[in-house]
Structure formats: C-alpha cells, structure tokens
Amino acid sequence: MSIYKFKNSDILLNYVKTYPQNNFFIYNSKAYYNYKPQISGAFTSSITCVEPGFVSLYELNIDRNETQTGFIYPFITKNGTLSSFKTVTTTEFDSEFDYGDTITGSYPLSSSLYRNYYQTGQSRPHINSLENTLNYYKNISTHYSYSSSLGNKANQELTLISIPSIFFGKQIKKRSVKLDFYITGSLIGTLEDKNANGELIQTAPYGSTGSGSTAGVVLYNEGFIILTGSWKLENGIARDYISDTDNLLTSSWIYFGNGINGDIKTQAGSLSDVSYNLYFEGTHTIPTITLFAHAPRGELNHSNNPTYIKYSTSSSFATSSTSFVESNVLEIKNTVYSQYDEPTGSFQKQTFISKVGIYDENKNLIGIAKLAKPVKKTEERDLTFKLKIDL
C-alpha cells in the first residue's frame, strides 16, 4: 500500500451557505411542519412518537410504545464522578439518589414552535428577558424599542412566537418571513419583512384595514417574532382566542398562531374556521473540505490482490527449521484488452483504483472515498481524484 501526504495546494477549505425552507401550517390546535401529515405505525398513531408540527431531535423510539415495545432511554449510574443530567438539580441528586442508583432520562426529545400570549399588564418574564436585545436593534427600526411612543412591551397586549434554532440554524434569512391569517380559507391578512429591517408590515389583502402598518418585529439571530398589531382584521364574528368564552375577540395579529404549543391553547374544534401559516428560511453555513489525491505516473501499478498473479504461476516455497522462502519469480496476469477471445494484448502493468483512503498524521484510517466505477491506472498515466467532505 502506497501512502502520499497532502500538500497545502491539495487542501481547499470552503463554506457553503444554504437557506432551508420552513413552513408551519396551524389549524384546529395543531401545527403541520412543511405539510407533513401524521403517519401512523404498527404500535403508535404517530410513527415518530411526537405530535404533528414537532421534529424528533435524535429520531429515537420510532414506532414504539410504552406497553408493547417499551421505550429506549438514557441513563447514568450515580458514582464518585458525580455525573448527572442537566434536568436533575443538585438537591435532587444529593437527596433522592444513593450511590449505585440509576438516574434515567426520556426519549424522544422534540422541538417545535412555542407561543406566549400576554394580556395588558400581565407578567411577562420572556419579554422582559429580551429587553436589552430589543433595544440593541432599535437603531435599525424604532419598532424594536422596548418602550417608545409606539408602545411599551412591558405591559401592552402582545404575542411572542419562539422558533428553536434547529429550524433556522445560524439566523433567520432576512426578507423571508411571511405570516398569513385565514378565516374559513379566505386570506384576511399577510405580514412580510419586505424591508429586511425586522419590521413585519401588513402587505395583503390590498387596501385592507392596517395595510402598510407594522404589526410586529423579527429577531433574526435569536429566533423570535413579537406581534403587537391589535387592529381588527375583519368585521363581524368574535371568537374565543384566549380560552375565555365570556370574552370573545375579533381577529387581529396578536392572536396569530392561537392553538399551537404554548401557555394558552384553545380547545380543539372551537376555532375550526381559523388557520394560520408561518413561512421563513433559515441560514446554514456548512464547512466543506476539498482534497486532491494524486496517483503519480509510473506508480501505483502493482496490486496485492491474489488475482493480480497469473493463476498458473507456481506458488512453491521452501521451508526449513530457520526459514520460509517463497518464489521471487511470480508472473503477473496480463489484463490488457484484446478484441479476440483467447489472445491478449501486449503486456502492460495496469491496475484499477476503486477506493481512496484518507489517513490522519498517525496513519489511522479516518475516511474512505469509493468510486462508482473503478478507474484504470497505467504506468504512463497520472490521475487526480477530487474528494469533498461536508462537516
């Protein structure tokens, strides 16, 4: 086996930026991610064991249930290393577990949108924790200001939609956010960040109430949408947007996403004529390494494969009490192509390269590149293989 060292010119480092699309359709207290339906399995109504609109982070416990198949789960044995799960507090670790006890966790772990709705004057720790972040961006738009003439986010009625980073990666792509509000399938409002400054401006229907007004902001890097637009999007029917049948409300942007996972979730069926759609694109930066592996002229033309030796060649050897000697004259099989059945072409050493191994500095095999079709290597030919690795 021949090993060659990569030169500096043989290694290229690049970054590929991608913009994966994310679409959440919310209807009847359920969210559907990228229009994926709920698929049932042999042992569960949801083959991923998570609700619609959620993603299973490690895709564990696929088509399993607690009764028939049982669930796999993580566990740690309490010992002198004091290792535990982050969800176990120090007090629980000291008082509830003895040395030798097994501390268990649970799978699957899942993630989806989360909605917090705050009424006027209601305590809002999530919003308060974003005060410095919002004020940091107010030089981009005054609508980011935590408190200004446009409103005070410390006590005004608003909705916070949290988007986990697993959906958008590094940041939400600017100009990609779009919110649609539907009543009985008819569009009554659309918000877009058309200026790429985080302002969610109502752009449709054309000429509707609030058209051209800013109904909220997007925190691109942090993954939050704050909706403050309280104007009526329709005239007529009032609905139970806050799980309070004595306080029915007319549709507005602060009620967008009602029914999805969050602190207030309307009972299924009570808003069967209302639906929402949230679309955005993420930003993922993928490090890429391109390697050029060279097969020089006049080299790599011998194989250790037994079929490289002519079948009729004698493999005789001599042994004694002190030695083992094989024949040093072994005829190489002529594999040169000929258009006739029996005769072969003029002899020429040739091999067929089917794999390229990648080793670290300690000569440990860390990767193998397999060719779809073996490449013929002759003595007068030099080859270069382009290898690409996404990290």
N, C-alpha and C positions, 0 to 999 in steps of 0.2 A: 504494500500500500504506500502510495506517494502522498506526502503532505506538503502543501505550499502555504506560505504566510501571505496574508493580505497586505498589500501596500496601502499607503494613505490614499492614493489615487483610485484604489479599488473599493473604497467605502464612501458612500454618499448618505448623508442624513437629511431627511426631508420631513415636512409636516403637511398632512392632507387635512383640509378643513371641510367638514360635511355639515349639512343642515337638515337633520331628520325631521320629518313632519309629524305633528301630534294633533289628533283631533278627538275631542271628548264631546259626545252627544249625550245630553242629560234629559231623561224622560221618565216620568212616573216613579220618581225617587231612585232611579238607577242611572249610572253613567256607563257608557259604552266607549271603550278606547279603540280608536281607529276602526270603528264599525265592526269590531269582532263580536260575534254572538257568543252566548254562553253555551259551551259544549259539554254534554253530559258524558260520563264514563260508565264503567261496569259497576263501580262501587260508590259513586258520588254524582250529584246533579251538576257539579262543576269540576271538570277534569283536572283543573289546576288547583282546586281546593281554595280558591279565592273568589270574592264577589266580582260581578261584572264591573269594568272600569278600573280594576286593580291589576297590577303586574306582580307575579311571583318573583321575588328578587333572586332566588337561587334555583327555582323550578324544582323544588323538592316536594315529596309526598304527592306525586302525580297520580291521580285516580286511586286514592286511598281513603279509607275512613277509619274511625277510631274503633269500631266494633269488629268488623270483619278482617281488616288487614292490619290495623294499628298504624300509628304514625312514627316515623323516624324523628329523632330529636337530639339536640346537642346536650352533652353532659360533662361535668367536671367533678372529680373527687376531691373533697376538701383535705388538704395535706399541709405540710410545712411550707410550701411555696406561697400559700395564701391566694392562689388564683381563683377567680370567680367571674361571673358575668357582670356586665355593667349595670344590668337591671336589678342586681342584688345589692342592697345597701350594706354599709359596714356594720350597722346594728343588726340587721338580719343575718349577716354572715357570722357574727360572733355569737348571737343568742339562739338562733334557730337551727344551726347545723353543728354537729360534732365532727371531729376528725375521723375520716373514713366514710362520712355520708356523701351521697351523690347529689349534686346540685344540677337540676335539669332546666333546659330551656324548651322552646317550642318552635316548630316549623309548620307551615311555611311562613316566611316573612313577606309582607306585601306592602305595596305603596300605591297611592292614588292622590287625587285632588282632595283638599280639605277646605271647608268653608266656615268662616266665623261671621255671624251677623250680629251687629251691635245696635241696640236702640239708643235713642238720645239719652245721654248721661249715664249709660251702663258702663260698668267696669270693663276695661279692655286691655289686659296685660300684653297681648300680642302686638297691638297697635303701639302701645307705649314703648315697647322694646325697639320699635322701628323709628322712633323719633329722630335720633341722630342720623340714621341712614336717609330718611326723607329730607331732612334739612341739608344734607350734603349735596343732594341733587337739585336744590331749589334754584341754583344758578342756571340750570338747563330750562326749567319751567317753574313758574310760581305755583302751579298746581301741586307740586311736590311738598310745599311748605306745610309743616305740621300744624301751624296756626298762622292764619293770614286773613285778609278781608274776604277770601274765597271760602273760608270755613275753618273750623277748629276740629281737627281729627281726634282730639282728646275727649270730645263729648258729642259730636254730631252723629247722626244715624249713617251707618256705612256698612259695607261688606268687604271682608278680606278673604281672598282666594289664594291658598298656598299651593305652589307647584313644586313637588320634590325634584331635586336636581337629576335624578335618574332619567327624567324625561327630556331635559334640555341640555344637560352636560355642563359646559363652561358658562354659557349665558343664553338667554332667550334672544333670538335674532330680531334686530330692530326692523320695524315695518311689517312684521309677520303676524302680530297678534290681531285676532278678529273675534268678536263676540256677537252672536246672533240670538235674538229673543223672538220666539214664535208663540202665537196663540192659535189654537186649532189649525196648525200648519201654515198659518199666514205670518209673514215677517212683519213685526211691529217696530223693530229697532236693530241697528247694527253699529258696533263700535270698532274703530280701527286706529292704530297708532301711525297714521299716514305721514306724520311729520318726523318720525323717528326720534322724537324727544320725550317719549314716555307718556304723552297725553293721549287718552282714549277719547276720540272725537266721534260723535254720532254722525254717520255718513248716509244712513238709509233708514226708512224709505225717504225718498227725496221730498223735501218740504214738510216733513212730519214735525210734530212738536219736539223741540230740543235739537233739531237738525243743526249741525255745526257747533254744538256746545260740547264742552269737555265733561265727561261723566266719571272720570277716574284716571289713575296713573298705573304704569307698569314699572316694577323694579326688575330690570333686565338681568342684572347679575345675581340678585338674591332670589328671584323666582316668586314674586308676589304681585298680585293685582288688587288694587284698592278701588272700590266703586263707591262714589259719593253722589252720583246723579239721582236726584229724588223727584224729577218732574214725571208727570203721568205720560205713559207711552200709548195709552188707549183711553177711550171714554166708555163708561158703562159698567161692566161687571167688576165687582170687588171679590177678591179671593183670599183664601186662608194661607197667606205667605209665611206667617210666623207661628203656626200651630196654635192659633187663638181664634176660635170660631166667633167670639164676641167682638173681634177687632179685625174685620175683613178689610183688605187693602187693594188699591188699584195698582196695576203693574207699573214698575219703574226699575231702573238699573240696580238699585240697592237690593232688589230681591232676586237678582240674576243667580242662577245655579241652585235655587231652592230645591231641597230634596236630596242633594248629594251628601256624602260623608261630612259630618260637621257637628257643631254644637246644637243646631236646630235642624231637625229632619221631619218634614211634613209626612203624615201618614200616607202610605201608598194608595193611590186612587183618588185622593182628594183634589189633586191638581192634574188630572189626566188630560186636560186640554192645553197644558203649558209645557213647552220644551225649550231647550237651550243648546247652543253649540259653541264650543270654545276651541279655536284653532290657533296654533303657534308653531314656530320652527325653532329647534334647538341649535346649538353650535358645538360641534365636537371636533377637537383637534387630535388627529391620530399621528403619532410619531412613526416614521417609516424609514427603514434602513435598506438601502440598495447595495448589494455586494456583487462584484465581478470576479468570478472564479475562472482562472485561465488554465487551459490544457495545452502546454507548450509543444511546439513542433519537435518531433523526434523523441518525445517522452510519452509515458502512459500508453505504451503499445504492448504491454505484457499483462497477462491475466493469471491469477492464481486459481481460477476456476478449473476443475479437473477436465472439463470438456475442451479446454484450450490445447490439450495434448492429444496427438493422434491416437485413436483408440487402439491400433495395432502395436503401438510402441511398448516395448518390454519394460516392465516396472521392476526388473530384477534388482536384488540388493544382496549385499554380503554382510554377514554378522560374525562377530567373534565375542570373546569374553570382555573385550575392551572397546569395541567399536561397532558402529552401524553405518554402512556406506551404501548410498543409493547411486544409481547410474547417473553420470553427469552428461549423458547424451540422450535427450528426450526430444523427439520430433514434434514440432508444432503443427497442428492441423491447419491445412490450407482452406480458408473460408472465403477466398476471393470468388466473386460471382462469375459464372460462365453460362452461356446460353445453351450449352449441351448438358445432358443428364449426367453422364459419367465423368468426363474430363473436367478438371477445374482450371481456373485462370492461373496466370503466372503468380507464383507465391509472393505474398506481401503481408507483413505483420499488420494486423488490424484488430482493434477491439471495439466494443460497443458500450458506451457510457450510458448507464441508466440511472445512477444516483450520484449526488454530490453531498458529501458530509461536511458539516461545519463543526470545528473544534474550538475550545477555549485555549487559553495560554498554557493550561496544564494537560492539553491533549485529551480532554474529556469531550465526548461527542455530545453536542448540545442541539443539533438540528440536522435533518436530512431533507434535501430537495430531490424529489422524484420527477423524472422526465416522463411525459405522456408516451413518448416513443424513444427507444434507445438511439443514440447518435453515434454514427460510425466515426472512429478515430484512426487515421492512418499516420504513418511516420512523417509524411510531408505536410500534414495539415495541423494547424493550431486552431484551437477553439476557445471561445469565451462564453461562459454561462452567466446570465444575469439573474440574480436571486433577489427577491423582495420580501421583506419581513415587516408586517404591521404589528406594532407593540401596543 
